[in-house]
Amino acid sequence: MKWSLYFLKKKWSSYSSPLLRTSPENRTQVDMRPFSGRRSRRSRRVSNKECCCYCSCFFFILVGVAIYISQGFRTDNPKCSVDYFYVPALNRTLNSTTNSTLYFNLKLANPNGGIGINYNDVKVNVTVFDAVGNGSQSSHLLGDTTIQRFYQGYAKAAEKPGHVDYNMTVVSQGVFPNATAVFRIDLVTAVRFKNVFLSKRREIRVGARALVDENGSMVLPKKEKDIALVSMAPQQGCCSLVLLILGNFLVLINLVTFL
């Protein structure tokens, strides 16, 4: 009987909780152990979530900074056009062949929203094509004029009128039987873009043909208010710079996440 009671007591003690098998002084310590482990796991989860949140916010901030910097470094060439070109000697209604001056109005627009443009002296050349071969055989330089250097603000447009004195004999070679003529206007200058500092000088060479009717006025294309002076040179961009900045930011994000 004693042996059976002994085995039952031993078996019951093995199934009992650690709290019953400890003294009252150690019960608090034994009871707090599992809760402390749970709290540490929860705190780790919270810290990981906070780290991911901070990294995500940091990433979006860096992307915004990269876009802002790329817009600051991106520079578009000024848009040049001519909205007025008049040759009085070709106007039949005036019946005047002594006026050897042609007049034009040049428009220069800055397409950059946060960048100013410093223009060097703007040189404008005017040539006329021979009437033989529909004005595509040869051309003769009538003259040139220079517009003084100036500064153009953010997203501003400027109009620069000018005139060129020419030789009447040269112009007469380009007049067709219907009293029309084909001219070409070429613009040459150099610009420097100003954001915080001045950039290097960039050469601008643009031009376009202009058809003058029997009234001595320039014929504009349909639904157009001017003739754009265009260039065949490739436009410079900053895609490589943007990719380099974003690549460095992604590497930095990976390092921060790893640490």
C-alpha positions in Angstrom: 0.0 0.0 0.0 2.8 2.4 0.8 4.6 1.6 -2.4 1.4 2.3 -4.4 0.9 5.6 -2.7 4.5 6.5 -3.4 4.2 5.8 -7.1 0.9 7.6 -7.4 2.4 10.7 -5.7 5.4 10.6 -8.0 3.3 10.3 -11.1 1.0 13.1 -10.0 4.0 15.4 -9.4 5.3 14.7 -12.9 2.0 15.9 -14.4 1.6 18.9 -12.2 2.6 22.4 -13.3 5.9 24.0 -12.5 4.1 26.6 -10.5 2.8 24.0 -8.0 6.3 22.4 -7.7 8.0 25.6 -6.8 8.2 27.7 -3.7 6.1 30.9 -3.4 9.2 33.0 -3.7 10.1 31.6 -7.1 6.6 31.4 -8.5 6.7 34.9 -9.9 10.0 34.3 -11.7 8.7 31.0 -13.2 5.5 32.6 -14.3 7.1 35.5 -16.1 9.5 33.5 -18.2 7.1 32.6 -21.0 5.6 36.0 -21.2 9.0 37.7 -21.5 9.9 35.5 -24.4 6.6 36.4 -26.1 7.2 40.1 -25.6 10.7 39.8 -27.1 9.3 38.2 -30.2 6.6 40.8 -30.5 9.1 43.6 -30.1 11.2 42.1 -32.8 8.3 41.9 -35.2 7.4 45.5 -34.4 11.0 46.6 -34.9 11.2 44.8 -38.3 7.9 46.4 -39.4 9.2 49.8 -38.4 12.5 49.2 -40.2 10.6 48.3 -43.4 8.4 51.3 -43.1 11.4 53.6 -42.6 13.2 52.1 -45.5 10.2 52.5 -47.8 9.7 56.1 -46.8 13.4 56.7 -47.3 13.3 55.1 -50.7 10.4 57.2 -51.9 12.1 60.4 -50.6 15.2 59.5 -52.5 13.3 58.8 -55.7 11.6 62.2 -55.4 15.0 63.9 -54.8 16.4 62.0 -57.9 13.5 63.2 -60.0 14.0 66.8 -58.8 17.7 66.6 -59.5 17.1 65.1 -63.0 14.7 67.9 -63.8 17.3 70.4 -62.7 20.0 68.9 -64.8 17.8 68.4 -67.9 18.1 71.3 -70.3 16.2 71.7 -73.6 17.4 74.0 -76.3 15.4 77.1 -76.9 12.6 77.0 -79.5 13.3 79.4 -82.4 10.8 80.4 -85.0 9.9 83.2 -87.4 6.4 84.7 -87.5 7.1 87.6 -89.8 9.2 87.9 -93.0 8.6 90.6 -95.5 10.4 91.7 -98.7 8.9 95.0 -99.9 10.7 94.7 -103.3 8.6 91.7 -104.1 5.3 93.3 -103.4 3.5 94.0 -106.7 1.0 96.4 -105.2 3.8 98.7 -104.1 5.5 98.6 -107.5 8.8 99.6 -105.8 12.1 98.1 -106.8 14.3 100.5 -104.9 13.7 99.2 -101.4 16.6 96.7 -100.8 15.7 95.8 -97.2 13.9 92.8 -95.9 12.3 92.6 -92.4 11.7 89.7 -90.1 10.6 89.0 -86.5 12.4 86.2 -84.6 10.8 84.4 -81.7 12.8 82.7 -79.0 11.1 80.6 -76.3 12.6 79.0 -73.2 11.0 75.6 -72.7 12.7 75.0 -69.3 10.6 75.7 -66.3 13.3 76.3 -63.7 16.3 77.2 -65.9 17.3 80.5 -67.4 19.2 81.0 -70.7 22.1 83.3 -71.4 22.3 84.0 -75.1 25.5 85.0 -76.9 25.1 87.3 -79.9 22.5 85.8 -82.2 23.6 85.9 -85.9 20.9 85.6 -88.5 21.8 84.8 -92.1 19.4 85.1 -95.0 19.9 83.4 -98.4 17.8 83.2 -101.5 17.5 80.2 -103.8 17.8 80.5 -107.6 14.5 80.3 -109.5 16.0 77.6 -111.7 15.0 74.1 -110.6 12.2 75.3 -108.2 14.7 76.9 -105.9 16.7 73.8 -105.1 19.8 74.2 -107.3 21.9 76.9 -105.7 21.6 79.7 -103.2 23.1 83.1 -102.7 23.8 84.9 -99.4 21.8 88.1 -99.2 23.2 89.3 -95.9 23.3 88.9 -92.2 22.5 90.7 -89.0 23.4 90.3 -85.4 21.1 90.5 -82.3 22.8 91.5 -79.1 23.3 89.0 -76.3 20.6 88.8 -73.7 19.2 86.8 -70.8 15.9 84.9 -70.9 14.1 83.9 -67.7 12.2 80.7 -66.8 9.7 79.7 -69.4 9.8 83.1 -71.0 9.5 84.1 -74.7 11.2 86.9 -76.5 10.6 88.6 -79.8 13.6 90.0 -81.7 12.8 92.1 -84.8 15.6 92.6 -87.4 16.3 93.6 -91.0 18.8 92.7 -93.6 20.0 94.9 -96.5 20.6 93.0 -99.7 21.5 93.4 -103.4 18.5 93.7 -105.7 20.4 91.9 -108.5 20.8 88.8 -106.3 17.2 88.8 -105.3 16.0 89.1 -108.9 17.7 85.8 -109.7 15.4 84.0 -107.2 12.1 85.4 -108.3 9.8 83.0 -110.1 7.5 84.1 -113.0 4.6 84.2 -110.5 6.6 86.7 -108.4 7.3 84.3 -105.6 10.7 83.4 -104.2 12.2 80.9 -101.7 14.4 82.2 -98.9 16.3 80.5 -96.1 16.8 81.8 -92.6 19.6 80.5 -90.5 20.3 81.3 -86.9 23.6 80.7 -85.1 24.3 81.4 -81.5 25.6 79.8 -78.3 23.7 79.5 -75.0 24.5 78.8 -71.4 21.9 77.4 -69.1 21.6 78.9 -65.6 20.0 77.0 -62.7 22.3 77.5 -59.7 25.5 77.7 -61.8 26.1 78.5 -65.4 26.6 75.5 -67.7 29.0 75.1 -70.5 28.2 76.9 -73.8 26.1 74.9 -76.2 26.1 75.9 -79.8 22.7 76.4 -81.5 22.4 76.1 -85.3 18.9 76.1 -86.7 17.2 77.2 -89.9 14.2 76.8 -92.2 12.9 77.8 -95.6 10.4 80.6 -96.2 8.2 81.0 -99.3 7.4 84.6 -100.1 4.3 85.3 -102.3 3.6 88.2 -104.7 2.8 90.5 -101.9 6.2 90.1 -100.4 4.9 88.3 -97.3 5.9 84.9 -96.0 3.4 82.1 -96.7 2.7 80.2 -93.4 1.7 76.5 -93.4 -2.0 75.7 -92.7 -3.0 76.2 -89.0 0.4 77.5 -88.2 1.3 81.0 -86.8 5.0 80.8 -87.5 7.8 78.7 -89.1 9.9 76.8 -86.7 13.7 76.8 -87.2 14.9 73.3 -86.8 18.2 71.5 -86.4 19.3 68.1 -87.5 21.6 67.7 -84.5 20.6 65.1 -81.9 19.1 66.5 -78.8 21.1 66.0 -75.6 19.5 64.3 -72.7 20.3 63.1 -69.2 18.9 59.6 -69.1 22.3 58.1 -68.1 22.6 60.5 -65.2 19.1 59.6 -63.9 19.9 55.9 -64.1 23.2 56.4 -62.3 21.5 58.3 -59.5 18.7 55.7 -59.1 21.2 52.9 -59.2 23.2 54.5 -56.3 20.0 55.0 -54.3 19.0 51.4 -54.7 22.4 50.2 -53.5 22.1 52.5 -50.5 18.6 51.1 -49.7 19.9 47.5 -49.8 22.8 48.4 -47.5 20.4 50.1 -45.0 18.0 47.1 -45.1 20.9 44.6 -44.6 22.2 46.5 -41.6 
